Amino acid sequence: MMRAISLAFGLILVGPLAAQACPTLGNPMAMQIVTEADFGDQGARFPVVAGGDVYLGNCGYPGGYTITQPDFSFDMRGVYGPIQVSVDSPGCDTLLLINGPDGSWYYDDDSSGDLMPWVEVIASDGLLDVWVGTYGGDYCNATLILY
């Protein structure tokens, strides 16, 4: 009986920590509206500090670190079809974790070359949540680019 109580108490303490161990959807503080007009010739560009303390290897991804809440929650309006999402941060090994408007998850580490991620997402009306992380756990200045 005492063992069952100890186990139950342990699960109560670990439960909230486990719920915070992986990225969560939506960040009202990071909400930005994006329309097709925002893309221009150079794409829509957003400065960000890449990295975090959430280890994605514990969340079913190959590795890397992000923050819990998305760096950006874009309210996509009138943007349909494929868009490219990439990061520019010379000398820093960045990664992308994305939850698309249709609920699909995307992860990429180095597809753009030079330690930069690149993902093609099918856009539609809805939220596009984006985490910009680093593979090694460091922090660095970066630019998120949508085009």
C-alpha positions, 0 to 999 in steps of 0.5 A: 500500500505504501509503495502504491502511494509513493508511486502515485505521488511520484507520478503527480510530481513528474506528470507536470514536468513531462507535459512541459518536456516537449514543444507545445502549440500556439504562443499568443505572445508570438502571434503575427499575421502573414499575408501573401503580400508580406513575402516580396522578393527577399521573402518575409524575414524575422529576427530570432534567437535560435536555441532553447533548453528543450531537448527534442530527442526526448520528443521523438525527433533526431535531436536539437534544442528549442524553447517550449512555446513556438518562436513564431505563431503565424496567422496565415491569411490568403497564403495557399500552397507550398512555402519555403521556410529556412533559417539564416545564421552563419556559423550556427547549426540551426534547426526548424520544427514546424506545425503547419496549418493542417496539423502536419509536423516538419523537422529539419536540421541541415537540408539547406546546407552550411548547417542551415535548415530548409522545409517546404510547408503546404500553407493554408488559412490557419496557424503556422507554429515555428520553433528555431532551435540549435542542434548543439544546444547553444544560442545564436542570432538568426533570421527566419525566412518565409518565401 
